[in-house]
Amino acid sequence: LILSTVAAAGASYLATRGEPIVYQARTTLMIGGTINDPNPSTSEFALGEQLAAAYADIASRELVRQATMAKLGVTRLPDYIARALPKTQIMEIIVSDRDPSRAQQVANELAAQLIQLSPTNLDPEEESRLEFVNQQLDVIESRLDETESQIEALKIQLGELDSVQEITNAQNQISALQTVLNTLHNTYANLLASTNQEAINSLTVIEPAALPSRPIGTNQTITILISAAVGFALAISAAYLLEYILDTSLKFPDEVERAFNSEIIGHFFTPSWLTRKKPPVLLTDDAPHPSAEAYRSLKTNLLLMDKNAGLKTILVASPEKQKGKTQLAINLALSLASGDRKVVLVDADLRLPSVHTVLALPNEKGLGDILTDQATLESVIHSLKDGKLSVITAGMTPHDLVERLDTPKMDEILYQLREMADIIILDAPPFYVADTSILASKVDGLVAVIRPGFSKKAAAINMAEQINRSHAKLLGITLNNIPSWGGAYYAKISNNHYSAT
């Protein structure tokens, strides 16, 4: 997880460190003056939106570009975009450049050139006409105020008059002034409308480009942190996928016990790679190594079972090969061969024998030779530990091995071994080999060897089913080569188990 996080952060740093520093300047323009009109119409708003889109398109044309370059005295312009804001009469010109000052100048000059092309930039005749209209508007405003004042004064006088003639004259004057007032209002509205028509298609800068103070783009620190977080999340997801979905191995004691419907009677740990202390292949009963204590605990559990069940022959097997069953069988035999007990260790894995290799014994004659009547039991026994441990190697491999094992001859061999020893340990092939099921049916009990994180669940379940079909007795399970990362968890389980035993 740590390596994935560091790798993601490093890759992000390498990818972002070469990115150029870019600044962005923005000029905002408004089309028309509808926003200042107290009573704007929807048609004016719609027209303003259309004009904003049109001016945004014009700003990207070569005519505006060339005029801007000529004004600034440059041969090329930095990247820029002109866009109309949706459902508004506002458009923006956004310029991106490594030089913040140049980005500001280009944004403002593009806006100025766009205004030059719009009706906002009036010629002298248009300016003169607009000035005249504005003067007339001022005159009419003055006359409107004057007329309204006269009407109000006549209305006040009307309340003070007594004669019919005076009242009639005052009313006629008010009526005449009201007609004048209406005419002035109409004239004023028409003149004002003429100026508004020009204002709708005008451009005004409402926010000139300021000098950018910060570059745009991704913040390198934030980008690296986000990349590291993403890398960490992906690593966790991949680990979860491998650990719990794609990995079908047995990892924890409860999984193993459910697969076999049996208890764990032994725990053998793999030392942490930090200690660099590997246990020896062979362990004496007084060896000062933690693994020796584990074998002594396993021996104690089996001897307690022996008092209740009369165990004489014990088969050591695993669901798959290379799970440490041979080493466990040898060291268990060495541990049992203490005191006054006599133990026989038999290499019953005739297809891939390895006991003779570990113990550095010859393998010219062995169990296979006894089964084929080419040797006697006494002639193939190797004596160790002052005669307390006898070893029978595999010897030759009969071509009809399964048939040989499933004969009274094998029963006779086991009977003779029971007579000459207190306990017989048989190192069996993996349980997917037919030999093991036959051997399991002939012994007093069986010890299953499981390697957490390596032994497959399907193979373990298949082994449990074959044990049941063979009517064999499963004494318990040993966990071999327990990884150091699970040491604390397994140790707790182990301590609880042994304290209960």
TAQUI-V515932 format. One record per residue. N is the residue number from 1. OMEGA is omega in degrees with one decimal (999 if undefined). D_CENTER is the distance of its C-alpha to the mean C-alpha in whole Angstrom. Layout:
N,OMEGA,D_CENTER ; N,OMEGA,D_CENTER
//
This chain:
1,-179.1,11 ; 2,-179.7,14 ; 3,179.5,15 ; 4,179.6,11 ; 5,179.5,11 ; 6,-179.9,15 ; 7,179.0,15 ; 8,178.9,12 ; 9,179.3,15 ; 10,178.7,18 ; 11,178.2,17 ; 12,179.3,16 ; 13,-180.0,20 ; 14,-178.0,22 ; 15,-173.9,21 ; 16,-174.7,22 ; 17,-179.6,25 ; 18,-179.5,27 ; 19,178.7,26 ; 20,176.7,30 ; 21,-175.0,31 ; 22,177.0,32 ; 23,-176.3,33 ; 24,177.1,34 ; 25,-172.8,37 ; 26,173.2,38 ; 27,-177.3,41 ; 28,-179.1,42 ; 29,175.9,45 ; 30,179.5,46 ; 31,178.4,48 ; 32,-179.8,52 ; 33,-177.4,53 ; 34,-177.4,52 ; 35,178.4,50 ; 36,-179.0,53 ; 37,-179.3,55 ; 38,-179.5,55 ; 39,-178.7,56 ; 40,177.8,54 ; 41,179.3,54 ; 42,179.2,51 ; 43,178.5,52 ; 44,177.4,52 ; 45,-179.5,48 ; 46,178.5,48 ; 47,178.7,50 ; 48,177.8,48 ; 49,179.4,45 ; 50,179.3,46 ; 51,178.5,48 ; 52,177.4,44 ; 53,179.9,43 ; 54,179.3,46 ; 55,176.9,46 ; 56,177.6,42 ; 57,-179.9,43 ; 58,-178.0,46 ; 59,-179.9,45 ; 60,-177.7,43 ; 61,-175.4,46 ; 62,-179.4,48 ; 63,179.3,51 ; 64,-179.8,49 ; 65,-178.3,47 ; 66,179.8,50 ; 67,179.1,52 ; 68,178.9,49 ; 69,179.1,49 ; 70,-178.9,53 ; 71,-177.5,53 ; 72,179.0,51 ; 73,179.1,52 ; 74,-178.3,49 ; 75,176.7,49 ; 76,179.6,45 ; 77,174.4,43 ; 78,178.8,39 ; 79,176.4,37 ; 80,174.8,37 ; 81,174.3,36 ; 82,-176.0,39 ; 83,174.5,38 ; 84,177.8,39 ; 85,-174.7,37 ; 86,174.3,37 ; 87,176.2,40 ; 88,174.6,41 ; 89,-174.7,44 ; 90,174.9,42 ; 91,-179.1,41 ; 92,169.9,39 ; 93,-175.3,39 ; 94,-177.5,36 ; 95,178.4,37 ; 96,-178.1,35 ; 97,177.0,36 ; 98,179.0,36 ; 99,-177.2,39 ; 100,-179.5,39 ; 101,179.2,42 ; 102,177.9,43 ; 103,178.5,40 ; 104,-177.6,42 ; 105,-178.2,45 ; 106,-179.4,44 ; 107,-179.3,42 ; 108,-178.9,46 ; 109,175.3,48 ; 110,178.0,46 ; 111,179.6,47 ; 112,179.8,50 ; 113,178.6,51 ; 114,178.0,49 ; 115,178.8,52 ; 116,-178.7,55 ; 117,-176.5,54 ; 118,176.9,54 ; 119,176.8,57 ; 120,-179.7,56 ; 121,-173.2,58 ; 122,173.9,62 ; 123,-175.8,65 ; 124,-179.0,68 ; 125,-180.0,70 ; 126,178.5,67 ; 127,179.4,66 ; 128,-179.7,70 ; 129,179.8,70 ; 130,178.2,67 ; 131,178.2,69 ; 132,-179.4,72 ; 133,-179.8,70 ; 134,177.5,68 ; 135,178.5,72 ; 136,177.9,73 ; 137,178.9,70 ; 138,179.8,71 ; 139,-177.6,75 ; 140,177.9,74 ; 141,-179.7,72 ; 142,179.9,75 ; 143,177.2,77 ; 144,179.0,75 ; 145,-178.4,75 ; 146,-178.6,79 ; 147,179.3,80 ; 148,178.1,78 ; 149,179.5,80 ; 150,-179.5,83 ; 151,179.9,82 ; 152,179.8,81 ; 153,178.8,84 ; 154,179.5,86 ; 155,177.7,84 ; 156,179.2,86 ; 157,-177.4,89 ; 158,-179.7,89 ; 159,-177.9,89 ; 160,-176.6,92 ; 161,-177.8,94 ; 162,-174.7,97 ; 163,-179.2,99 ; 164,-178.0,98 ; 165,-179.3,99 ; 166,179.4,96 ; 167,-179.9,94 ; 168,179.4,94 ; 169,180.0,94 ; 170,179.2,91 ; 171,178.1,89 ; 172,178.7,90 ; 173,178.8,88 ; 174,-179.6,85 ; 175,179.6,85 ; 176,179.0,85 ; 177,178.2,83 ; 178,177.4,80 ; 179,178.1,81 ; 180,-179.5,81 ; 181,178.6,77 ; 182,179.1,76 ; 183,179.0,77 ; 184,178.5,75 ; 185,-179.6,72 ; 186,180.0,72 ; 187,-179.9,73 ; 188,-179.1,70 ; 189,-179.5,67 ; 190,178.7,68 ; 191,-179.7,68 ; 192,178.5,65 ; 193,-179.8,63 ; 194,178.0,65 ; 195,179.8,63 ; 196,178.4,59 ; 197,177.2,59 ; 198,-177.0,59 ; 199,-179.4,57 ; 200,-177.9,54 ; 201,178.9,54 ; 202,179.0,53 ; 203,178.9,51 ; 204,175.8,50 ; 205,179.5,48 ; 206,177.0,46 ; 207,179.2,44 ; 208,-179.1,45 ; 209,175.8,42 ; 210,179.0,41 ; 211,-178.5,41 ; 212,179.7,37 ; 213,-179.2,36 ; 214,177.0,32 ; 215,176.5,31 ; 216,178.8,28 ; 217,-176.0,25 ; 218,172.3,22 ; 219,-173.2,22 ; 220,-179.1,21 ; 221,-179.9,20 ; 222,179.7,18 ; 223,180.0,16 ; 224,179.5,16 ; 225,178.7,14 ; 226,178.7,12 ; 227,178.3,11 ; 228,179.3,11 ; 229,178.4,9 ; 230,177.7,6 ; 231,178.9,7 ; 232,179.8,7 ; 233,178.7,3 ; 234,178.8,3 ; 235,177.8,6 ; 236,179.8,6 ; 237,179.1,5 ; 238,179.0,8 ; 239,178.9,10 ; 240,179.9,10 ; 241,-179.5,11 ; 242,-172.8,13 ; 243,-169.9,15 ; 244,-178.5,15 ; 245,-178.4,15 ; 246,-179.3,16 ; 247,-178.5,18 ; 248,-179.0,21 ; 249,174.1,23 ; 250,-174.0,25 ; 251,-171.0,23 ; 252,-175.7,25 ; 253,-177.5,29 ; 254,176.2,28 ; 255,-178.7,27 ; 256,-177.7,30 ; 257,177.4,32 ; 258,-178.5,31 ; 259,-176.4,31 ; 260,-174.6,35 ; 261,-178.1,36 ; 262,-177.2,38 ; 263,174.9,37 ; 264,-177.3,36 ; 265,179.6,39 ; 266,179.8,38 ; 267,179.9,35 ; 268,-171.1,35 ; 269,170.5,32 ; 270,-178.4,31 ; 271,177.4,31 ; 272,178.7,29 ; 273,178.8,29 ; 274,-177.8,29 ; 275,-179.0,33 ; 276,177.9,34 ; 277,-179.7,36 ; 278,178.8,36 ; 279,175.9,39 ; 280,179.7,42 ; 281,180.0,42 ; 282,-178.5,45 ; 283,174.4,45 ; 284,-175.1,49 ; 285,179.4,49 ; 286,-178.9,50 ; 287,-176.8,47 ; 288,-177.1,45 ; 289,179.4,42 ; 290,179.9,39 ; 291,178.0,39 ; 292,177.6,43 ; 293,178.4,42 ; 294,177.8,40 ; 295,177.5,43 ; 296,178.0,45 ; 297,178.2,43 ; 298,178.4,43 ; 299,-179.5,46 ; 300,179.8,47 ; 301,-179.0,45 ; 302,179.7,47 ; 303,175.8,51 ; 304,175.6,50 ; 305,-177.4,49 ; 306,-179.7,52 ; 307,-176.1,55 ; 308,-172.4,54 ; 309,-179.4,53 ; 310,-178.6,55 ; 311,176.7,53 ; 312,-178.4,54 ; 313,-177.5,52 ; 314,178.8,48 ; 315,176.4,46 ; 316,-174.8,43 ; 317,178.4,40 ; 318,179.8,37 ; 319,-178.6,35 ; 320,-178.6,34 ; 321,175.9,35 ; 322,175.5,35 ; 323,174.6,33 ; 324,-176.7,36 ; 325,-177.6,39 ; 326,178.3,42 ; 327,178.8,41 ; 328,-180.0,41 ; 329,-178.7,44 ; 330,-177.7,46 ; 331,174.8,45 ; 332,177.7,46 ; 333,177.9,49 ; 334,-179.4,50 ; 335,179.5,49 ; 336,-176.6,51 ; 337,177.7,54 ; 338,-176.9,55 ; 339,-178.0,58 ; 340,-178.0,60 ; 341,173.4,58 ; 342,-174.6,58 ; 343,173.9,55 ; 344,175.9,55 ; 345,-176.8,51 ; 346,173.6,51 ; 347,-178.6,49 ; 348,174.8,49 ; 349,-172.7,46 ; 350,-179.1,49 ; 351,178.1,46 ; 352,-176.9,44 ; 353,179.1,46 ; 354,180.0,45 ; 355,-178.2,47 ; 356,179.6,50 ; 357,-178.6,48 ; 358,-176.7,46 ; 359,179.1,50 ; 360,179.3,51 ; 361,174.8,54 ; 362,-177.3,56 ; 363,179.3,55 ; 364,-179.6,58 ; 365,178.8,59 ; 366,-175.4,57 ; 367,179.8,56 ; 368,179.2,56 ; 369,176.6,59 ; 370,-179.3,60 ; 371,-178.9,59 ; 372,177.5,61 ; 373,176.7,64 ; 374,176.9,64 ; 375,176.3,64 ; 376,-179.1,65 ; 377,-177.2,62 ; 378,-175.4,64 ; 379,-175.4,64 ; 380,-176.2,60 ; 381,174.0,60 ; 382,-175.1,58 ; 383,178.2,59 ; 384,177.1,57 ; 385,177.1,57 ; 386,176.8,61 ; 387,-179.7,61 ; 388,178.5,59 ; 389,175.9,56 ; 390,-177.4,57 ; 391,173.8,54 ; 392,-179.8,55 ; 393,-173.9,53 ; 394,-176.8,52 ; 395,-177.3,55 ; 396,-179.9,55 ; 397,179.1,53 ; 398,179.6,55 ; 399,177.6,54 ; 400,-171.1,55 ; 401,-177.6,53 ; 402,179.4,51 ; 403,-179.6,55 ; 404,-179.3,56 ; 405,-177.5,54 ; 406,178.8,55 ; 407,176.0,58 ; 408,-179.9,61 ; 409,178.9,61 ; 410,176.2,57 ; 411,179.9,59 ; 412,179.6,62 ; 413,-179.8,60 ; 414,178.1,57 ; 415,179.3,61 ; 416,179.0,62 ; 417,178.2,59 ; 418,-178.4,59 ; 419,-173.9,63 ; 420,-176.1,62 ; 421,176.9,59 ; 422,-178.6,58 ; 423,176.4,54 ; 424,177.0,53 ; 425,179.2,49 ; 426,174.5,48 ; 427,-172.6,45 ; 428,173.3,44 ; 429,173.2,42 ; 430,-169.9,39 ; 431,175.6,39 ; 432,175.2,38 ; 433,-175.8,42 ; 434,-178.7,45 ; 435,-171.3,47 ; 436,178.4,45 ; 437,179.0,45 ; 438,179.6,49 ; 439,-178.7,49 ; 440,-179.6,47 ; 441,-174.5,50 ; 442,-176.6,52 ; 443,-179.3,51 ; 444,-178.6,51 ; 445,-175.3,48 ; 446,174.5,44 ; 447,179.7,41 ; 448,179.9,38 ; 449,-178.7,36 ; 450,175.6,32 ; 451,-177.8,30 ; 452,179.4,26 ; 453,-179.0,23 ; 454,179.8,26 ; 455,-177.7,28 ; 456,-178.5,27 ; 457,-178.4,27 ; 458,179.6,29 ; 459,179.3,31 ; 460,178.6,32 ; 461,177.8,33 ; 462,177.6,35 ; 463,179.4,37 ; 464,179.1,37 ; 465,178.9,39 ; 466,176.7,41 ; 467,179.3,42 ; 468,179.8,43 ; 469,-179.7,45 ; 470,-176.5,47 ; 471,178.3,48 ; 472,-179.6,47 ; 473,178.3,46 ; 474,-178.7,43 ; 475,-178.8,43 ; 476,-175.0,40 ; 477,172.1,37 ; 478,176.1,36 ; 479,-173.5,33 ; 480,178.6,33 ; 481,177.3,31 ; 482,-177.1,29 ; 483,-177.2,26 ; 484,-179.9,26 ; 485,179.1,23 ; 486,-174.1,24 ; 487,-177.3,27 ; 488,-178.4,28 ; 489,-178.9,27 ; 490,179.6,29 ; 491,178.3,32 ; 492,177.6,32 ; 493,-178.4,32 ; 494,-178.9,35 ; 495,179.0,37 ; 496,-177.8,37 ; 497,-175.6,38 ; 498,178.0,41 ; 499,177.1,42 ; 500,179.9,42 ; 501,999,44
//
